[in-house]
Amino acid sequence: MMKFVIIQCVKAYRDELEQIFKTIKVDAYSEMEVEGFMKNADGTSDYSNWFGSSKNPYDYMVSFSFLAADKAEELLKRVDDFNKGIEGMSPINAYIVGVEKSV
């Protein structure tokens, strides 16, 4: 079964994410730059490190890929390993979403 994998990371980790993709042989993915906004970026929200205020948007990127279930799990494991090795406030976030149908 195919899985839809969504990854959100700060631009500073783009090269590291690309290396993770190469390591597990992700042959195709899409990415885009994103500006995130938050009504109350005061440091009290769980998402405060991801989204800037409306005057200071937070620049990050989102990657998308359709992967076999085992490769999707390996990707999340590699992202988790990467996050455990950094001391920054903005870890890479990764999500797996099941694909029920496709045409």
FIVEX-250096 format. One record per residue (C-alpha): residue in one letter; x, y negated, z negated. Coordinates in steps of 0.2 Angstrom, whole numbers, plus 5000, padded with zeros to 4 digits. Example, Ala and Ser with C-alpha at 12.3 -4.5 7.8 and 13.67 -1.06 7.14 Angstrom:
2
A 5062 5022 4961
S 5068 5005 4964
This chain:
103
M 5000 5000 5000
M 5006 4983 5004
K 5008 4969 4991
F 5008 4951 4993
V 5023 4943 4983
I 5023 4925 4979
I 5038 4917 4971
Q 5040 4899 4964
C 5057 4892 4960
V 5066 4876 4959
K 5076 4871 4974
A 5092 4873 4965
Y 5089 4892 4965
R 5085 4894 4983
D 5102 4902 4987
E 5101 4914 4973
L 5083 4919 4978
E 5089 4922 4996
Q 5103 4933 4989
I 5090 4943 4980
F 5080 4945 4996
K 5096 4951 5005
T 5101 4963 4991
I 5084 4973 4992
K 5083 4970 5011
V 5068 4959 5012
D 5068 4956 5031
A 5054 4944 5033
Y 5047 4930 5022
S 5040 4913 5023
E 5045 4898 5012
M 5039 4880 5010
E 5044 4865 4999
V 5031 4860 4987
E 5028 4844 4976
G 5019 4849 4960
F 5009 4836 4949
M 5002 4837 4932
K 4990 4825 4924
N 4998 4826 4907
A 5017 4830 4909
D 5021 4827 4891
G 5031 4843 4887
T 5017 4851 4877
S 5010 4863 4891
D 5017 4880 4896
Y 5019 4872 4914
S 5027 4856 4909
N 5044 4862 4916
W 5036 4865 4933
F 5025 4850 4936
G 5030 4832 4935
S 5019 4818 4932
S 5009 4809 4946
K 5023 4796 4947
N 5037 4809 4947
P 5032 4825 4956
Y 5042 4840 4953
D 5051 4847 4969
Y 5051 4866 4970
M 5048 4879 4983
V 5037 4894 4986
S 5041 4910 4995
F 5028 4923 5002
S 5031 4940 5008
F 5021 4956 5012
L 5031 4971 5005
A 5028 4989 5001
A 5024 4992 4983
D 5041 4999 4978
K 5050 4985 4986
A 5039 4972 4978
E 5042 4980 4961
E 5061 4979 4964
L 5060 4961 4969
L 5051 4957 4953
K 5064 4967 4943
R 5078 4957 4951
V 5070 4941 4948
D 5068 4946 4930
D 5086 4951 4929
F 5091 4934 4936
N 5080 4924 4924
K 5088 4934 4909
G 5105 4927 4915
I 5101 4909 4916
E 5100 4896 4903
G 5090 4884 4912
M 5072 4878 4908
S 5065 4883 4925
P 5065 4902 4928
I 5060 4909 4944
N 5041 4914 4944
A 5036 4929 4954
Y 5019 4937 4956
I 5012 4953 4965
V 4995 4952 4973
G 4987 4968 4980
V 4982 4968 4998
E 4965 4976 4999
K 4962 4975 5018
S 4971 4968 5033
V 4968 4967 5052
